[in-house]
Amino acid sequence: MNVTGRLPIVAVILAGILLGTWLLIGGSGLPDIVERFSSAEPETESGSATGSRGGELFTKDDLSLELIIHEEGVFPHFRIYPYWQKQSLSPAEMKVTVALSRLGRPAQLFHFRPESDYLISDQEVEEPHSFELVVAAEYQGKAYRWNHSQVEARVEMSDTMMQSSDIELATAGPAVIRSEITLPGEIIFNEHNIVHVVPRLPGMVVSIKRHHGQRVKKGEVLAVMESAMLADLHSQYLLARRRQTLAQTIYDREEQLWREKITARQDYLTARQQREEASITTQLAAERLLALGVQPKSDLSGKNLARYEIRSPISGIVIDEAIVTGEVVKEDKTAFIIADISTIWAAVRVFPGNLHQVHVGQRAVIRANAYDLTREGEVTYVTTLLDEQTRTAVARVQLDNQDERWRPGMFVKADLQTEAAEVPVAVSLEAIQTIGDQSVVFGRYGDYFEMRPLKLGRSDNRMAEVIEGLFAGERYAVSNSFIIKSELGKAGAAHDH
């Protein structure tokens, strides 16, 4: 069915909608309007001529109305210039009502008031100016009606064509908009998981078992040392053990003699005291060795009393090796640095103007764009002092790194969530195109896509709040919506008036 054939049907439908609306709100005066829409003889030709002001000219008998959309310096609205026998007619002498229907929208009813030499509508005519309308007029007791249709910013595209172009649809509706700030940062080691390994005894490096960059497990040997101090401590421990053994033997003999009343009690008590002192001395010598990470040796036949092993206190990676074979080192020299990189930190630079927006526990998304990495974490600490050089604070974001894809030294961007708000209508950022100076999406109505200019509110990296322009439940093009924009340009169907 062509547009001209549909217009009488549209007029009847609009009249029904207007009457239903009047019954729901309990208003008055609308039946007269419906009467004018439904009873007047229709003019079947739609905007068959152009008026002197460039608008659509509707003529019936000697009455003519020129309808234009005026949008210079003000919001777009209808203006109607009336003529009788091609001469200007006072707008106060007639009544005009316009019922307008759009794709995917409820019908609108426009009333008019006289102003200067024209009638002006009481509502804004929203973009795009693509609609079907019925103009109802009353002059000197006679009713007139005209139908008109115009198409703008509309592209016909079947479902098959849409699928072949990989155009996907989404439904406008509620969403959570997460406001964010983006700050620079760098991946660093988790300082809580870095261990500086020292020999704890002065001595000479005999051999090195693990080197820079190698992985080690907890308790694994890193290096072998020889220390004269360790040999002395072992000697003290062995001497103390032998003295303890001798003291125990003397004590056992004195206890037996005392019980048989052969020796005095005083000799028994002296032997017991010497046994206890020897036990304490042995325990102290053993504790000195254990404190150095050396297990006391009970059987020393054929063993080197000066040799001991430096073992890794944690599992991780050797990130620094500071000793060489044959070197004599002190007990406090850092021999190795071991780092556990199963968790790492993102050190985020926080500028003074953003300090009030960053806090412990805040959600953060860390992005290393050069490496195509993204991971979510939370702020665990914000430094109290500002850096003297950069005058910035540092926010630490702890990240899981079990896969070891994140490496210290990577430059990153941190998206810190500052607030989360639920909005009633939102659309995907991917769907938004720019036409002129307007942000638009393309609504899907049957086999048509039609431009819908939007007034946008808050947004994040996925969704944008829609304040005006699209209703919840309306479908719109998301992926490859630029194809529709291109088709509009080819057809010259974009807004150009």
C-alpha positions as CSV (number, residue, x, y, z in Angstrom):
1,M,0.0,0.0,0.0
2,N,1.4,3.4,-0.9
3,V,1.6,6.4,1.4
4,T,-1.3,8.2,-0.2
5,G,-3.6,5.3,0.2
6,R,-2.7,4.9,3.9
7,L,-3.4,8.5,4.9
8,P,-7.2,8.2,5.2
9,I,-6.8,5.2,7.4
10,V,-4.2,7.0,9.5
11,A,-6.6,9.9,10.0
12,V,-9.3,7.5,11.3
13,I,-6.8,5.9,13.6
14,L,-5.6,9.2,14.9
15,A,-9.1,10.3,15.6
16,G,-9.7,7.1,17.6
17,I,-6.5,7.6,19.6
18,L,-7.4,11.2,20.4
19,L,-10.9,10.2,21.6
20,G,-9.5,7.4,23.8
21,T,-7.1,9.8,25.4
22,W,-9.9,12.3,26.1
23,L,-12.0,9.5,27.7
24,L,-9.1,8.5,30.0
25,I,-8.3,12.0,31.2
26,G,-11.9,13.1,31.5
27,G,-11.3,16.2,29.5
28,S,-13.6,18.5,27.5
29,G,-13.5,20.0,24.0
30,L,-11.7,17.0,22.3
31,P,-14.9,15.5,20.8
32,D,-15.2,18.6,18.7
33,I,-11.6,18.0,17.4
34,V,-12.4,14.4,16.7
35,E,-15.5,15.5,14.9
36,R,-13.4,17.8,12.6
37,F,-10.9,14.9,12.0
38,S,-13.5,12.3,11.2
39,S,-16.4,14.1,9.5
40,A,-14.7,16.6,7.2
41,E,-14.3,15.5,3.6
42,P,-10.6,14.6,3.2
43,E,-8.3,16.1,0.6
44,T,-6.6,13.1,-0.8
45,E,-3.6,14.9,-2.3
46,S,-0.8,15.4,0.1
47,G,1.0,18.7,0.0
48,S,0.5,19.0,-3.7
49,A,2.0,22.5,-4.0
50,T,4.6,24.7,-2.4
51,G,3.6,28.0,-0.9
52,S,5.3,31.4,-1.2
53,R,7.2,30.8,2.0
54,G,8.5,27.4,0.9
55,G,6.0,25.4,3.0
56,E,3.5,22.7,2.0
57,L,0.3,24.4,0.5
58,F,-3.0,22.7,1.2
59,T,-6.0,24.0,-0.8
60,K,-9.7,23.2,-0.7
61,D,-12.2,25.3,-2.5
62,D,-11.1,28.9,-1.8
63,L,-9.3,28.2,1.5
64,S,-5.5,27.5,1.5
65,L,-3.2,26.8,4.4
66,E,0.6,27.0,4.1
67,L,2.4,24.7,6.7
68,I,6.0,25.3,7.5
69,I,8.4,24.1,10.2
70,H,10.0,27.2,11.6
71,E,13.4,26.6,13.4
72,E,15.4,29.7,13.0
73,G,16.6,31.0,16.3
74,V,13.9,29.1,18.3
75,F,12.9,25.6,18.9
76,P,11.3,24.0,15.8
77,H,7.5,24.5,15.6
78,F,4.7,24.6,13.1
79,R,3.5,27.8,11.5
80,I,0.4,28.0,9.4
81,Y,-0.4,30.9,7.1
82,P,-4.1,31.0,6.1
83,Y,-5.3,32.3,2.7
84,W,-8.8,32.9,1.3
85,Q,-9.0,33.2,-2.5
86,K,-5.2,33.5,-2.4
87,Q,-5.3,36.5,-0.2
88,S,-3.9,36.6,3.4
89,L,-6.5,35.7,5.9
90,S,-6.6,36.8,9.6
91,P,-5.4,33.8,11.7
92,A,-7.9,34.7,14.4
93,E,-10.8,33.9,12.1
94,M,-10.1,30.1,12.0
95,K,-9.3,27.1,14.2
96,V,-6.6,24.6,13.2
97,T,-5.5,21.3,14.8
98,V,-2.8,19.0,13.6
99,A,-2.6,15.3,14.6
100,L,0.9,13.9,14.0
101,S,2.0,10.2,13.9
102,R,5.6,8.9,14.0
103,L,7.2,5.5,13.8
104,G,7.3,4.0,17.3
105,R,5.8,7.0,19.0
106,P,2.3,7.8,20.4
107,A,0.3,10.3,18.3
108,Q,0.7,14.0,19.1
109,L,-2.0,16.6,18.9
110,F,-0.9,20.2,18.1
111,H,-3.1,23.2,18.9
112,F,-2.6,26.6,17.4
113,R,-3.0,30.2,18.5
114,P,-3.0,33.3,16.3
115,E,0.2,35.3,16.2
116,S,0.9,38.2,13.7
117,D,-0.1,36.8,10.3
118,Y,0.1,33.2,11.1
119,L,-0.9,30.4,13.6
120,I,1.8,29.0,15.8
121,S,1.8,25.5,17.4
122,D,1.8,25.0,21.1
123,Q,4.5,22.2,21.0
124,E,7.9,21.7,19.6
125,V,8.2,19.6,16.4
126,E,11.0,17.1,17.4
127,E,13.6,15.7,15.1
128,P,13.6,14.0,12.8
129,H,10.8,15.7,10.8
130,S,9.6,12.4,9.5
131,F,5.9,11.8,10.1
132,E,2.3,11.5,8.8
133,L,-0.1,14.1,9.8
134,V,-3.7,15.2,9.4
135,V,-4.6,18.9,9.4
136,A,-8.1,19.8,10.5
137,A,-9.4,23.3,10.0
138,E,-12.7,25.2,10.7
139,Y,-13.6,28.4,8.9
140,Q,-17.0,30.1,8.8
141,G,-18.7,27.0,10.1
142,K,-17.2,24.6,7.5
143,A,-14.7,21.9,8.3
144,Y,-11.7,21.0,6.2
145,R,-9.1,18.2,6.4
146,W,-5.9,17.4,4.6
147,N,-3.4,14.6,4.9
148,H,0.3,14.9,4.6
149,S,3.3,12.7,4.8
150,Q,7.1,13.4,4.8
151,V,10.0,11.1,5.3
152,E,13.4,12.2,6.7
153,A,16.4,10.3,8.1
154,R,14.8,7.0,7.4
155,V,16.3,3.9,5.7
156,E,14.4,0.8,4.6
157,M,16.4,-2.4,5.4
158,S,15.0,-5.9,5.6
159,D,16.1,-8.3,8.3
160,T,18.0,-10.2,5.7
161,M,19.9,-7.1,4.6
162,M,20.5,-6.2,8.2
163,Q,22.0,-9.6,9.0
164,S,24.2,-9.6,6.0
165,S,25.6,-6.2,7.1
166,D,26.2,-7.6,10.7
167,I,24.0,-5.0,12.2
168,E,22.9,-6.1,15.7
169,L,20.1,-4.7,17.7
170,A,19.7,-3.9,21.4
171,T,16.8,-2.7,23.5
172,A,17.0,0.6,25.3
173,G,16.3,0.2,29.0
174,P,17.7,0.6,32.6
175,A,21.4,0.4,33.2
176,V,24.0,1.2,35.9
177,I,26.3,4.1,34.8
178,R,29.6,4.0,36.5
179,S,31.3,7.3,36.6
180,E,35.1,7.0,36.4
181,I,38.3,8.9,36.3
182,T,41.4,7.7,34.4
183,L,44.9,8.1,35.9
184,P,48.3,7.0,34.8
185,G,50.3,4.4,36.6
186,E,53.0,1.7,36.5
187,I,53.1,-2.0,37.5
188,I,55.5,-2.6,40.5
189,F,56.3,-5.5,42.7
190,N,54.1,-6.2,45.7
191,E,56.5,-5.0,48.4
192,H,55.0,-7.4,50.9
193,N,56.2,-10.3,48.8
194,I,59.8,-9.3,48.3
195,V,62.5,-10.9,50.5
196,H,66.2,-9.8,50.8
197,V,68.2,-12.9,51.6
198,V,71.4,-12.4,53.7
199,P,74.0,-15.0,54.7
200,R,73.6,-14.3,58.5
201,L,77.2,-15.5,58.9
202,P,80.4,-14.1,57.5
203,G,82.2,-16.4,55.2
204,M,83.2,-17.3,51.7
205,V,80.9,-18.3,48.8
206,V,81.7,-21.9,47.8
207,S,79.1,-22.3,45.1
208,I,75.9,-20.6,43.7
209,K,73.0,-22.9,42.9
210,R,70.4,-20.4,41.6
211,H,70.9,-17.3,39.5
212,H,69.1,-14.1,38.4
213,G,65.8,-14.7,36.7
214,Q,65.4,-18.3,37.8
215,R,62.4,-19.6,39.7
216,V,62.9,-21.1,43.2
217,K,60.7,-22.9,45.7
218,K,60.6,-22.3,49.4
219,G,63.5,-24.0,51.1
220,E,65.5,-24.5,47.9
221,V,69.3,-24.0,48.1
222,L,70.5,-20.7,46.7
223,A,74.2,-20.9,47.6
224,V,76.7,-22.8,49.7
225,M,79.0,-20.9,52.1
226,E,81.9,-21.7,54.4
227,S,82.3,-19.8,57.7
228,A,84.9,-20.1,60.4
229,M,82.3,-18.7,62.8
230,L,80.0,-21.6,62.0
231,A,82.7,-24.1,62.7
232,D,83.4,-22.4,66.1
233,L,79.6,-22.5,66.9
234,H,79.5,-26.2,66.0
235,S,82.5,-26.9,68.2
236,Q,80.9,-25.1,71.1
237,Y,77.8,-27.1,70.6
238,L,79.7,-30.4,70.5
239,L,81.7,-29.5,73.6
240,A,78.5,-28.6,75.4
241,R,76.9,-31.9,74.5
242,R,79.9,-33.9,75.7
243,R,80.0,-32.0,78.9
244,Q,76.3,-32.7,79.3
245,T,76.9,-36.4,78.8
246,L,79.7,-36.4,81.4
247,A,77.6,-34.4,83.8
248,Q,74.7,-36.9,83.4
249,T,77.0,-39.8,84.1
250,I,78.4,-38.2,87.3
251,Y,74.8,-37.3,88.4
252,D,73.6,-40.9,87.9
253,R,76.6,-42.3,89.9
254,E,76.2,-39.7,92.7
255,E,72.5,-40.3,92.9
256,Q,73.0,-44.1,93.3
257,L,75.7,-43.6,96.0
258,W,73.6,-41.2,97.9
259,R,70.6,-43.5,97.9
260,E,72.9,-46.3,99.2
261,K,74.1,-43.8,101.9
262,I,77.7,-44.1,100.7
263,T,78.2,-40.4,99.9
264,A,76.8,-37.2,101.4
265,R,73.7,-35.5,100.1
266,Q,75.8,-32.4,99.2
267,D,77.8,-34.4,96.6
268,Y,74.5,-35.5,95.0
269,L,73.1,-32.0,94.9
270,T,76.4,-30.6,93.4
271,A,76.2,-33.3,90.6
272,R,72.6,-32.4,89.9
273,Q,73.4,-28.7,89.5
274,Q,76.3,-29.4,87.2
275,R,74.0,-31.6,85.0
276,E,71.4,-28.8,84.8
277,E,74.1,-26.2,83.9
278,A,75.5,-28.5,81.2
279,S,72.0,-29.0,79.8
280,I,71.4,-25.3,79.6
281,T,74.8,-24.7,77.9
282,T,74.0,-27.3,75.3
283,Q,70.5,-25.9,74.6
284,L,72.0,-22.4,74.3
285,A,74.6,-23.6,71.8
286,A,71.9,-25.4,69.8
287,E,69.6,-22.3,69.8
288,R,72.5,-20.2,68.4
289,L,72.8,-22.5,65.4
290,L,69.0,-22.7,64.9
291,A,68.8,-18.9,64.9
292,L,71.2,-18.8,62.0
293,G,69.1,-21.4,60.1
294,V,71.6,-24.2,60.7
295,Q,70.5,-27.5,62.1
296,P,72.8,-28.7,64.9
297,K,74.7,-31.8,63.9
298,S,74.9,-34.7,66.3
299,D,77.2,-36.9,64.1
300,L,80.1,-34.9,62.7
301,S,82.3,-37.7,61.4
302,G,83.5,-36.8,57.9
303,K,81.5,-33.5,57.8
304,N,82.7,-30.0,57.2
305,L,81.7,-28.0,60.3
306,A,82.2,-24.7,58.4
307,R,79.9,-25.3,55.5
308,Y,76.2,-24.3,55.4
309,E,73.5,-23.5,52.8
310,I,71.6,-20.3,52.0
311,R,68.0,-21.3,51.3
312,S,65.1,-19.4,49.8
313,P,62.5,-18.3,52.5
314,I,59.7,-18.1,49.9
315,S,58.7,-19.4,46.4
316,G,59.3,-16.9,43.7
317,I,61.8,-15.5,41.2
318,V,65.4,-14.4,41.8
319,I,65.3,-10.7,40.8
320,D,68.8,-9.9,42.0
321,E,72.0,-11.8,42.7
322,A,74.7,-9.9,44.5
323,I,77.4,-12.5,45.2
324,V,80.0,-14.5,43.2
325,T,81.8,-17.7,43.8
326,G,84.9,-17.2,46.0
327,E,83.7,-13.9,47.4
328,V,84.0,-13.2,51.2
329,V,80.9,-11.6,52.4
330,K,79.6,-10.2,55.7
331,E,76.7,-11.5,57.5
332,D,74.4,-8.6,56.6
333,K,75.2,-8.4,52.9
334,T,72.1,-8.9,50.6
335,A,73.0,-12.0,48.6
336,F,69.7,-12.5,46.7
337,I,66.4,-10.8,46.3
338,I,63.4,-13.1,45.8
339,A,60.0,-11.8,44.7
340,D,56.7,-13.6,44.7
341,I,54.8,-12.2,41.7
342,S,51.6,-14.1,42.2
343,T,50.2,-10.7,43.2
344,I,51.5,-7.3,42.0
345,W,50.7,-3.7,42.5
346,A,49.7,-0.9,40.1
347,A,51.2,2.3,41.5
348,V,48.6,4.9,40.3
349,R,49.6,8.6,40.2
350,V,46.8,10.7,41.8
351,F,46.9,14.4,41.0
352,P,45.9,16.9,43.7
353,G,42.6,17.7,42.0
354,N,41.6,14.0,42.2
355,L,42.7,13.2,45.7
356,H,39.1,13.6,47.1
357,Q,37.9,11.0,44.5
358,V,40.3,8.2,45.5
359,H,40.0,6.1,48.6
360,V,40.8,2.7,50.0
361,G,38.5,-0.1,48.8
362,Q,37.7,1.7,45.6
363,R,37.1,-0.5,42.5
364,A,39.7,0.0,39.8
365,V,40.2,-1.4,36.3
366,I,43.9,-1.5,35.2
367,R,44.6,-1.4,31.5
368,A,48.0,-2.1,29.8
369,N,46.9,-1.1,26.3
370,A,50.2,-1.8,24.7
371,Y,50.0,-5.5,25.9
372,D,46.2,-5.8,25.5
373,L,45.8,-6.6,29.2
374,T,42.9,-5.6,31.5
375,R,42.4,-6.7,35.1
376,E,40.2,-5.5,38.0
377,G,41.4,-4.8,41.5
378,E,40.8,-2.4,44.4
379,V,42.8,0.4,46.0
380,T,44.6,-1.0,49.1
381,Y,46.5,2.1,50.2
382,V,46.8,5.8,49.3
383,T,50.1,7.5,50.3
384,T,49.8,10.3,52.9
385,L,52.7,12.4,51.5
386,L,52.9,13.9,48.1
387,D,56.0,13.2,45.9
388,E,58.4,16.1,46.1
389,Q,59.1,16.0,42.4
390,T,55.7,15.3,40.8
391,R,53.5,16.6,43.7
392,T,51.2,13.6,43.3
393,A,50.1,10.9,45.7
394,V,50.3,7.1,44.9
395,A,47.3,4.8,45.1
396,R,48.2,1.1,45.2
397,V,45.9,-1.3,43.4
398,Q,46.6,-5.0,44.2
399,L,46.1,-7.3,41.2
400,D,46.0,-11.1,41.0
401,N,48.9,-12.3,38.8
402,Q,48.8,-16.1,39.0
403,D,49.2,-16.2,35.2
404,E,52.2,-13.9,35.5
405,R,51.2,-11.9,32.4
406,W,51.7,-8.6,34.3
407,R,55.3,-7.5,34.6
408,P,56.8,-4.8,36.8
409,G,57.7,-1.7,34.7
410,M,54.6,-1.8,32.5
411,F,52.9,1.6,32.0
412,V,49.2,1.4,32.6
413,K,46.0,3.4,32.8
414,A,43.7,3.0,35.8
415,D,39.9,3.6,35.6
416,L,38.8,4.4,39.1
417,Q,35.0,4.2,39.7
418,T,33.9,7.3,41.5
419,E,30.1,6.6,41.6
420,A,27.5,4.2,40.3
421,A,24.0,5.4,39.4
422,E,21.1,3.4,37.9
423,V,19.3,5.3,35.1
424,P,15.9,4.4,33.5
425,V,17.1,4.5,29.9
426,A,20.5,4.0,28.4
427,V,22.1,3.0,25.1
428,S,25.4,1.4,24.1
429,L,28.1,3.9,23.3
430,E,28.9,1.7,20.2
431,A,25.5,2.6,18.8
432,I,25.9,6.4,19.0
433,Q,26.7,8.2,15.7
434,T,27.1,11.9,15.1
435,I,25.1,13.7,12.4
436,G,25.8,17.4,12.2
437,D,26.2,18.4,15.8
438,Q,23.7,15.8,17.1
439,S,24.3,12.5,18.8
440,V,21.9,10.0,17.3
441,V,21.0,6.3,17.3
442,F,18.9,4.5,14.7
443,G,15.7,3.0,16.0
444,R,14.3,-0.1,14.4
445,Y,10.6,0.0,13.4
446,G,9.4,-2.9,11.2
447,D,11.6,-2.8,8.1
448,Y,12.8,0.7,8.7
449,F,15.7,2.3,10.6
450,E,15.0,5.9,11.6
451,M,17.3,8.5,13.2
452,R,16.6,9.4,16.8
453,P,18.5,12.5,18.1
454,L,19.4,12.0,21.7
455,K,19.9,14.3,24.7
456,L,22.5,12.4,26.7
457,G,23.4,12.5,30.4
458,R,26.0,10.5,32.3
459,S,28.1,7.9,30.7
460,D,30.9,5.4,31.3
461,N,33.0,3.3,28.9
462,R,30.0,1.1,27.9
463,M,26.7,2.9,28.2
464,A,25.3,6.5,28.0
465,E,22.2,7.7,29.8
466,V,19.3,8.9,27.5
467,I,17.5,11.9,28.9
468,E,15.4,12.5,25.8
469,G,15.0,10.9,22.4
470,L,14.4,7.2,23.0
471,F,12.0,5.3,25.2
472,A,12.6,2.2,27.3
473,G,11.8,-0.9,25.2
474,E,12.7,0.6,21.8
475,R,15.1,-1.4,19.7
476,Y,18.1,0.3,18.1
477,A,21.1,-0.6,16.0
478,V,24.3,-1.2,17.9
479,S,27.1,-2.8,15.9
480,N,27.9,-1.4,12.5
481,S,25.4,1.4,12.8
482,F,27.7,3.5,10.7
483,I,26.4,1.5,7.7
484,I,23.0,3.0,8.2
485,K,24.5,6.5,8.5
486,S,26.3,5.9,5.2
487,E,23.0,4.8,3.6
488,L,21.4,8.0,4.8
489,G,24.1,10.1,3.2
490,K,23.8,8.2,-0.1
491,A,20.0,8.8,-0.1
492,G,20.3,12.4,1.0
493,A,17.8,11.5,3.7
494,A,19.5,13.2,6.5
495,H,18.2,16.4,8.2
496,D,19.0,19.3,5.9
497,H,16.2,21.8,6.3
